[in-house]
Amino acid sequence: MYVERTPVGEINVVQKMIDVGAKFGGEGNGGIILKEAHLGRDSLVGCAMVLNRMALTDERLSLIYAGLPQFAIVKDKLNIDGLIWAT
C-alpha cells in the first residue's frame, strides 16, 4: 500500500484513482471515495465501513478510534511583507 498525492479536489482524486487503479481515495477533510461503491465522495460510505467493521469484529467505536493514528490539520494565515498567505 502506498499514497499517491493529487491537487486538491474530488475530481483530481478520482482521476488519479482511475489512472493508478486505486480502490480507495480520500481528502484531508475526511471525505472518502470507495471505488466499489462509486467514484464520488460519500460520507455514508465511510459510515457503512465503520459499521461493517464493528459488526465483523464486535469492537466498540471508542476502541476503533483509540487504535487509529491521530493527525491534525493546522490552518493559519501568515502576514509576510504586507501580504496575507493562507497555509
C-alpha positions as CSV (number, residue, x, y, z in Angstrom):
1,M,0.0,0.0,0.0
2,Y,1.2,3.5,-0.8
3,V,0.0,7.1,-1.0
4,E,-0.5,9.0,-4.3
5,R,-0.8,12.7,-3.9
6,T,-3.0,14.9,-6.1
7,P,-4.1,18.5,-6.3
8,V,-7.0,19.4,-4.0
9,G,-10.4,18.4,-5.3
10,E,-12.6,15.3,-5.7
11,I,-12.2,15.2,-9.5
12,N,-8.4,15.2,-9.1
13,V,-8.5,12.3,-6.6
14,V,-10.9,10.3,-8.8
15,Q,-8.8,10.8,-11.9
16,K,-5.7,9.6,-10.0
17,M,-7.6,6.6,-8.7
18,I,-8.6,5.7,-12.3
19,D,-5.0,6.3,-13.5
20,V,-3.4,4.0,-10.9
21,G,-6.2,1.5,-10.4
22,A,-6.8,2.5,-6.8
23,K,-9.7,1.1,-4.8
24,F,-9.8,3.8,-2.2
25,G,-9.2,7.6,-2.1
26,G,-9.7,10.5,0.2
27,E,-9.0,14.1,1.1
28,G,-7.8,15.9,4.2
29,N,-11.3,17.0,5.0
30,G,-12.2,13.3,5.8
31,G,-14.2,12.7,2.6
32,I,-13.6,9.2,1.3
33,I,-14.1,7.6,-2.2
34,L,-14.6,3.8,-2.4
35,K,-14.4,2.6,-6.0
36,E,-16.6,-0.4,-5.0
37,A,-19.4,1.9,-4.1
38,H,-18.9,4.7,-6.7
39,L,-16.3,7.2,-7.8
40,G,-17.6,10.1,-5.8
41,R,-17.0,11.4,-2.2
42,D,-19.7,10.0,0.1
43,S,-20.0,10.3,3.8
44,L,-22.4,7.4,4.0
45,V,-19.8,5.0,2.6
46,G,-17.5,6.0,5.5
47,C,-20.3,5.4,8.0
48,A,-21.1,2.0,6.4
49,M,-17.4,1.0,6.5
50,V,-17.2,1.8,10.3
51,L,-20.5,-0.1,11.0
52,N,-19.2,-3.0,8.9
53,R,-16.0,-3.2,10.9
54,M,-18.0,-3.0,14.2
55,A,-20.3,-5.8,13.0
56,L,-17.4,-8.1,11.9
57,T,-15.1,-7.5,14.9
58,D,-17.6,-6.8,17.7
59,E,-15.4,-3.8,18.6
60,R,-16.8,-0.7,20.2
61,L,-16.4,2.6,18.3
62,S,-14.2,4.0,21.1
63,L,-11.8,1.1,20.7
64,I,-11.6,1.5,17.0
65,Y,-11.0,5.2,17.4
66,A,-8.3,4.7,20.0
67,G,-6.4,2.4,17.6
68,L,-6.2,5.0,14.8
69,P,-3.3,7.3,14.3
70,Q,-4.1,10.8,15.3
71,F,-3.4,13.6,12.8
72,A,-4.2,17.3,12.9
73,I,-4.6,19.8,10.0
74,V,-3.3,23.2,11.0
75,K,-4.7,26.2,9.0
76,D,-3.3,29.6,9.7
77,K,-2.6,32.9,8.0
78,L,0.8,34.5,7.8
79,N,1.4,38.2,7.3
80,I,4.6,38.5,5.2
81,D,5.7,41.8,3.9
82,G,2.1,43.1,4.0
83,L,0.7,40.1,2.1
84,I,-1.6,37.5,3.7
85,W,-0.7,33.9,2.9
86,A,-3.1,31.1,3.8
87,T,-1.4,27.9,4.9
